[in-house]
Amino acid sequence: MSATVLLRQLQLGLAQTTLDLNEIQQQKLIALVELIHKWNKAYNLTSVRDAEDMLTRHIIDSVVVAPHIQGQSFIDVGTGPGLPGLPLAIVMPEHKFVLLDSLGKRIRFIRQAVFELGLENVTAVQARVEDYHPDSSFDGVLSRAFASIKDMLHWCQHLVDSQGTFLALKGQVPSHELESLPTGFTVGDIIRLEVPGLQAERHLIKIIKN
């Protein structure tokens, strides 16, 4: 899959969203796909093997969240190969992102991607989330396929204060998970995300710490 074809696919997808990305941002997103595709052969970062599928299922699937999150500082817990953190950092360059994962190979990939893409708003951290204690709270905790919402709140509650929001990226609305929220947490919003090129359901669940 050539970069030109991927770029065209990206532009067609973006045209169906409210996102307005400049040429440099678009090129960086394509370069990220190529990096994931290259490293995946040796490091098995994702089960998605095809670059075109990666663009839809990983990159566009991540960036459609951008219009729906507020704040300046975010942590992406269980980020894997930097999803959704790396794509969001590219489209939100004025915001700070910490990408956290416990696996060294994933953090090595993220650091290489940050270097090659020239991203100055990303910090990669190798740690278990319950062992990571930052100097200040984050505005938002992002989670994409990291854990159940209950586990996410349990492990990550120390990362935000009463002003912070938990942002869980899910497929279908996990009604059974939302019915058993721990005490002290409230569902703030449930947003259906439209991901161009993806037939599956996607939702952003916002949870507030009372």
TASUL-V279680 format. One record per residue. RES is the residue in three letters. PSI is psi in whole degrees, -180 to 180 (NA if undefined). Layout:
BEGIN
res={RES & RES}
psi={PSI & PSI}
END
This chain:
BEGIN
res={MET & SER & ALA & THR & VAL & LEU & LEU & ARG & GLN & LEU & GLN & LEU & GLY & LEU & ALA & GLN & THR & THR & LEU & ASP & LEU & ASN & GLU & ILE & GLN & GLN & GLN & LYS & LEU & ILE & ALA & LEU & VAL & GLU & LEU & ILE & HIS & LYS & TRP & ASN & LYS & ALA & TYR & ASN & LEU & THR & SER & VAL & ARG & ASP & ALA & GLU & ASP & MET & LEU & THR & ARG & HIS & ILE & ILE & ASP & SER & VAL & VAL & VAL & ALA & PRO & HIS & ILE & GLN & GLY & GLN & SER & PHE & ILE & ASP & VAL & GLY & THR & GLY & PRO & GLY & LEU & PRO & GLY & LEU & PRO & LEU & ALA & ILE & VAL & MET & PRO & GLU & HIS & LYS & PHE & VAL & LEU & LEU & ASP & SER & LEU & GLY & LYS & ARG & ILE & ARG & PHE & ILE & ARG & GLN & ALA & VAL & PHE & GLU & LEU & GLY & LEU & GLU & ASN & VAL & THR & ALA & VAL & GLN & ALA & ARG & VAL & GLU & ASP & TYR & HIS & PRO & ASP & SER & SER & PHE & ASP & GLY & VAL & LEU & SER & ARG & ALA & PHE & ALA & SER & ILE & LYS & ASP & MET & LEU & HIS & TRP & CYS & GLN & HIS & LEU & VAL & ASP & SER & GLN & GLY & THR & PHE & LEU & ALA & LEU & LYS & GLY & GLN & VAL & PRO & SER & HIS & GLU & LEU & GLU & SER & LEU & PRO & THR & GLY & PHE & THR & VAL & GLY & ASP & ILE & ILE & ARG & LEU & GLU & VAL & PRO & GLY & LEU & GLN & ALA & GLU & ARG & HIS & LEU & ILE & LYS & ILE & ILE & LYS & ASN}
psi={118 & 157 & -34 & -44 & -43 & -41 & -42 & -42 & -42 & -46 & -38 & -39 & -46 & -32 & -19 & 8 & -179 & 3 & 138 & 95 & 140 & 175 & -39 & -42 & -42 & -43 & -38 & -38 & -40 & -41 & -35 & -43 & -46 & -37 & -46 & -44 & -42 & -50 & -27 & -31 & -32 & -33 & -6 & 57 & -29 & 152 & -13 & 122 & -28 & 133 & -39 & -41 & -38 & -42 & -45 & -51 & -19 & -48 & -59 & -38 & -29 & -46 & -22 & -13 & -27 & -46 & -11 & 6 & 142 & 150 & -178 & -28 & 133 & 150 & 132 & 104 & 140 & 46 & -17 & -129 & 31 & 35 & 126 & 5 & -48 & -50 & -40 & -38 & -32 & -42 & -11 & 66 & -18 & -3 & 154 & 138 & 130 & 127 & 116 & 133 & 153 & -14 & 126 & -40 & -34 & -43 & -37 & -42 & -47 & -44 & -37 & -42 & -43 & -42 & -50 & -32 & -7 & 41 & 117 & 1 & 20 & 133 & 126 & 133 & 126 & 111 & 160 & 140 & -35 & -16 & -4 & 118 & 96 & 164 & -30 & 159 & 157 & 156 & -28 & 142 & 117 & 140 & 125 & 106 & 32 & -49 & 177 & 159 & -40 & -46 & -40 & -48 & -39 & -47 & -25 & 2 & -24 & -5 & -13 & 157 & -163 & -13 & -12 & 163 & 141 & 130 & 100 & 122 & 118 & 168 & -102 & 157 & 121 & 74 & -41 & -32 & -38 & -24 & -18 & 41 & 142 & 157 & 137 & 2 & 144 & 142 & 121 & -37 & 151 & 115 & 124 & 125 & 135 & 116 & 105 & 130 & -6 & 127 & -21 & 158 & 147 & 136 & 148 & 120 & 121 & 127 & 133 & 141 & 115 & NA}
END
